[in-house]
Amino acid sequence: MNRCFDLLVLLVLVMVPVAHASDSVGHALGEAYDLKSNELLYREFYCDNGKPDEKEVIYHNESGRTIARKRLDFSSGSLTPSFVQHNLYSSEVIEVALREGKVSMAVLDAASYEPKKLNSARAGDKLPVVIDAGFDGYIRSNWDSLLAGEKKRFMFPFAERSKLVELRVKQSACSYPSETDQCFKLELSNWLLRMLVAPIELGYDPEDQRLRRYRGLSNIGDGKGNGSVVDIRYNYQSIPALACSAGEQAVSLGSSLPDTRSHAEVGDS
């Protein structure tokens, strides 16, 4: 059971900064470190592809090789973007879309495009549906209510289980040293399942409401069905065009990318 619901968290939130679009080729960088060892595991680049309703996320491993690509389409709404994610490391494609009140979910074999899992679920009227990067807009649209102590609940598509799952988010204290960040906790609404699955921690800049920190299970696995528990630090900057246009080849980015760890964290690694 733990592994099944760990897979839920794999798909939840590592793509959040896409909602802060800009006109540059790339406008945000997330660097994912192992939560325990502080080892750099991968980088995620948030890129524009020339279409107003679409964004792309490209994932590179620590050597600069592309390990996954994701395309998001926000034409259905800012909270419900359709997405297609190609996981090169596992030869799978994940697709989720909201169409005519139904959320379709699919896990496909990358070579044959034959479905491994395929289902749809009707969106209800009681709770909103939030898909992938739309969660960032959901937090910002409920910012004042969350700071006032309210818990917000929503339905989230879980492609690996072919179902919608109820999640909740609430204000929380930051578990990492910070004098400024506003943190939130994302977790399953069901109290029993909540006992089995560790929550995700999100740290925001309270001034511009941008995500600065993500601490929890990653949506990028190791190719064996296991997820990594990561600490992702986000930097909003211009991204080299090469990082947004690269295919599966390794990309040498050298010193053009900052090390987002603090001096203390670098010293501990």
C-alpha positions as CSV (number, residue, x, y, z in Angstrom):
1,M,0.0,0.0,0.0
2,N,2.8,2.5,0.8
3,R,4.3,2.1,-2.6
4,C,1.0,2.7,-4.3
5,F,0.4,5.9,-2.5
6,D,4.0,7.0,-2.9
7,L,3.3,6.9,-6.6
8,L,0.5,9.4,-6.0
9,V,3.0,11.9,-4.6
10,L,5.3,11.3,-7.6
11,L,2.9,13.1,-9.8
12,V,1.8,15.9,-7.6
13,L,3.8,19.1,-7.7
14,V,7.3,19.4,-8.9
15,M,6.2,21.4,-11.9
16,V,4.6,24.3,-10.1
17,P,6.7,27.3,-11.3
18,V,5.4,26.9,-14.8
19,A,2.4,29.1,-13.8
20,H,4.7,32.1,-13.6
21,A,5.2,32.4,-17.3
22,S,7.5,34.9,-19.0
23,D,8.5,35.7,-22.6
24,S,12.0,34.3,-22.3
25,V,13.1,31.0,-23.7
26,G,13.5,29.7,-20.1
27,H,12.4,31.4,-17.0
28,A,12.9,29.1,-14.0
29,L,15.3,26.5,-12.8
30,G,14.7,23.9,-10.1
31,E,17.6,22.0,-8.7
32,A,16.7,18.7,-6.9
33,Y,19.0,17.5,-4.1
34,D,18.6,14.3,-2.2
35,L,16.9,15.3,1.0
36,K,19.3,13.3,3.2
37,S,22.7,13.4,1.4
38,N,22.3,16.8,-0.3
39,E,23.6,15.3,-3.5
40,L,22.4,16.9,-6.7
41,L,20.1,14.5,-8.5
42,Y,18.7,16.4,-11.4
43,R,17.7,19.8,-12.7
44,E,14.3,20.9,-14.2
45,F,14.1,23.8,-16.7
46,Y,10.8,25.7,-17.3
47,C,10.6,26.8,-20.9
48,D,8.4,28.6,-23.3
49,N,7.8,27.0,-26.7
50,G,6.2,29.9,-28.6
51,K,2.6,28.9,-27.9
52,P,0.7,31.2,-25.5
53,D,-1.1,28.4,-23.7
54,E,1.7,25.9,-23.6
55,K,4.8,25.5,-21.4
56,E,7.5,22.8,-21.3
57,V,9.5,21.3,-18.5
58,I,12.8,19.6,-19.4
59,Y,14.6,17.4,-16.8
60,H,18.3,16.8,-16.9
61,N,20.2,14.4,-14.7
62,E,23.4,15.5,-12.8
63,S,25.4,14.9,-16.0
64,G,23.3,17.1,-18.1
65,R,21.4,14.3,-20.0
66,T,17.7,14.7,-20.7
67,I,15.8,12.1,-18.6
68,A,12.2,13.5,-19.0
69,R,10.2,16.1,-20.9
70,K,6.7,17.5,-20.1
71,R,4.4,19.6,-22.2
72,L,1.5,21.5,-20.4
73,D,-1.5,23.0,-22.2
74,F,-3.4,25.6,-20.1
75,S,-6.2,26.1,-22.7
76,S,-8.7,24.3,-20.4
77,G,-7.9,26.7,-17.5
78,S,-5.1,27.9,-15.2
79,L,-5.9,25.2,-12.6
80,T,-6.5,22.3,-15.0
81,P,-3.7,22.1,-17.6
82,S,-3.6,19.0,-19.7
83,F,-0.1,17.4,-19.8
84,V,2.0,14.8,-21.5
85,Q,5.1,13.6,-19.8
86,H,7.7,11.4,-21.5
87,N,9.9,9.7,-19.0
88,L,12.9,8.6,-20.9
89,Y,14.4,6.8,-17.9
90,S,11.5,4.5,-17.7
91,S,10.2,4.4,-21.3
92,E,6.7,5.5,-20.2
93,V,4.4,8.3,-21.2
94,I,1.9,9.8,-18.8
95,E,-1.1,11.8,-20.1
96,V,-3.8,13.6,-18.2
97,A,-6.5,15.9,-19.6
98,L,-9.9,17.5,-18.6
99,R,-12.5,17.2,-21.3
100,E,-16.2,17.9,-21.1
101,G,-16.3,17.4,-17.3
102,K,-14.2,14.2,-17.4
103,V,-10.6,13.7,-16.4
104,S,-8.8,11.2,-18.6
105,M,-5.7,9.5,-17.3
106,A,-3.3,7.2,-19.2
107,V,0.1,5.5,-18.7
108,L,1.5,4.4,-22.0
109,D,4.4,2.4,-23.3
110,A,6.8,4.9,-24.9
111,A,7.8,2.6,-27.7
112,S,4.4,1.2,-28.8
113,Y,2.2,3.9,-27.3
114,E,0.0,1.0,-26.1
115,P,-1.8,1.8,-22.9
116,K,-0.6,0.2,-19.7
117,K,-3.4,1.9,-17.7
118,L,-6.3,3.9,-19.1
119,N,-9.3,5.4,-17.3
120,S,-11.4,8.5,-16.9
121,A,-13.3,10.0,-13.9
122,R,-16.0,12.5,-13.8
123,A,-15.3,15.8,-12.0
124,G,-17.7,16.4,-9.2
125,D,-19.4,19.6,-8.1
126,K,-18.3,19.6,-4.4
127,L,-14.6,20.0,-4.8
128,P,-12.5,21.6,-7.6
129,V,-10.3,19.5,-9.8
130,V,-6.6,20.7,-9.9
131,I,-4.2,19.1,-12.4
132,D,-0.4,19.2,-12.2
133,A,1.1,22.7,-12.4
134,G,-2.4,24.2,-11.8
135,F,-1.7,23.7,-8.1
136,D,0.5,26.7,-8.0
137,G,-2.4,28.9,-9.2
138,Y,-4.7,27.2,-6.6
139,I,-2.4,28.1,-3.7
140,R,-2.1,31.7,-4.9
141,S,-5.8,32.1,-5.5
142,N,-6.5,30.9,-1.9
143,W,-3.5,32.6,-0.3
144,D,-5.4,34.8,2.2
145,S,-7.7,32.0,3.2
146,L,-4.8,29.6,3.8
147,L,-2.9,32.2,5.9
148,A,-6.1,32.7,7.9
149,G,-5.8,29.0,8.9
150,E,-8.3,27.4,6.5
151,K,-7.6,24.0,5.0
152,K,-8.4,23.7,1.3
153,R,-9.4,20.4,-0.4
154,F,-9.4,19.5,-4.0
155,M,-9.5,16.5,-6.3
156,F,-6.2,15.5,-8.0
157,P,-5.9,13.0,-10.9
158,F,-3.6,10.0,-10.1
159,A,-2.8,8.4,-13.4
160,E,-0.9,5.4,-11.8
161,R,-4.1,4.4,-10.0
162,S,-6.5,5.7,-12.7
163,K,-8.6,7.7,-10.2
164,L,-9.2,11.1,-8.7
165,V,-7.8,11.4,-5.1
166,E,-8.8,14.0,-2.5
167,L,-5.9,16.1,-1.3
168,R,-5.7,19.0,1.2
169,V,-3.3,21.9,1.7
170,K,-2.8,24.0,4.8
171,Q,-0.4,26.6,6.3
172,S,2.5,25.2,8.3
173,A,5.8,26.1,9.8
174,C,8.8,25.6,7.7
175,S,11.0,22.6,8.6
176,Y,14.1,24.2,7.1
177,P,15.8,27.4,8.2
178,S,14.2,30.5,6.8
179,E,13.4,33.9,8.1
180,T,11.0,34.8,5.2
181,D,9.4,31.8,3.5
182,Q,5.7,31.0,3.9
183,C,5.3,27.3,4.0
184,F,2.4,25.0,3.3
185,K,1.8,21.3,3.8
186,L,0.2,19.1,1.1
187,E,-1.3,15.8,2.2
188,L,-4.0,13.2,1.5
189,S,-7.3,14.1,3.0
190,N,-8.1,10.6,4.3
191,W,-6.8,10.4,7.9
192,L,-5.8,6.8,7.7
193,L,-3.9,7.2,4.4
194,R,-2.4,10.3,5.8
195,M,-0.8,8.2,8.5
196,L,1.0,6.1,5.8
197,V,2.2,8.8,3.5
198,A,4.6,11.7,4.4
199,P,3.3,15.1,3.4
200,I,4.9,17.4,0.9
201,E,6.3,20.8,2.1
202,L,6.1,23.9,-0.1
203,G,8.0,27.1,0.7
204,Y,6.9,30.3,-1.0
205,D,8.3,33.8,-1.1
206,P,5.5,35.8,0.6
207,E,6.2,38.9,-1.4
208,D,5.7,37.6,-5.0
209,Q,4.1,34.3,-4.0
210,R,6.6,32.3,-6.0
211,L,7.6,28.7,-5.0
212,R,11.1,28.7,-3.6
213,R,11.3,25.2,-2.0
214,Y,9.7,21.8,-2.5
215,R,10.5,19.0,0.0
216,G,9.1,15.6,-0.5
217,L,8.8,12.7,-3.0
218,S,9.8,13.6,-6.6
219,N,7.9,13.0,-9.8
220,I,11.2,11.8,-11.3
221,G,12.0,8.2,-10.4
222,D,15.0,6.0,-10.8
223,G,13.7,3.8,-13.6
224,K,12.8,1.0,-11.2
225,G,9.5,2.4,-10.0
226,N,11.1,4.1,-7.0
227,G,10.8,7.8,-6.4
228,S,13.4,10.0,-4.9
229,V,12.8,12.2,-1.8
230,V,14.1,15.6,-2.7
231,D,14.7,19.1,-1.7
232,I,14.2,21.3,-4.7
233,R,15.4,24.9,-4.7
234,Y,13.9,27.2,-7.4
235,N,15.6,30.1,-9.0
236,Y,13.7,32.4,-11.4
237,Q,16.1,33.6,-14.1
238,S,16.8,33.4,-17.8
239,I,17.7,29.9,-18.8
240,P,20.2,29.2,-21.6
241,A,18.4,28.3,-24.8
242,L,20.5,25.1,-25.1
243,A,18.9,23.8,-22.0
244,C,15.4,24.2,-23.4
245,S,16.1,22.9,-26.9
246,A,18.2,19.8,-26.0
247,G,17.1,16.3,-26.9
248,E,18.5,13.3,-25.2
249,Q,22.1,14.4,-25.6
250,A,24.1,15.5,-22.6
251,V,24.3,19.3,-22.2
252,S,27.3,21.0,-20.6
253,L,26.0,24.1,-18.8
254,G,29.2,24.8,-16.8
255,S,29.2,27.7,-14.5
256,S,26.2,29.5,-16.2
257,L,23.9,27.9,-13.6
258,P,24.0,29.0,-9.9
259,D,24.5,26.6,-7.0
260,T,21.3,27.2,-5.1
261,R,22.5,25.6,-1.9
262,S,23.5,27.8,1.0
263,H,27.1,28.0,2.1
264,A,26.3,25.9,5.1
265,E,24.6,23.2,3.0
266,V,27.6,23.1,0.6
267,G,29.9,22.7,3.5
268,D,27.8,19.7,4.8
269,S,27.7,17.9,1.4
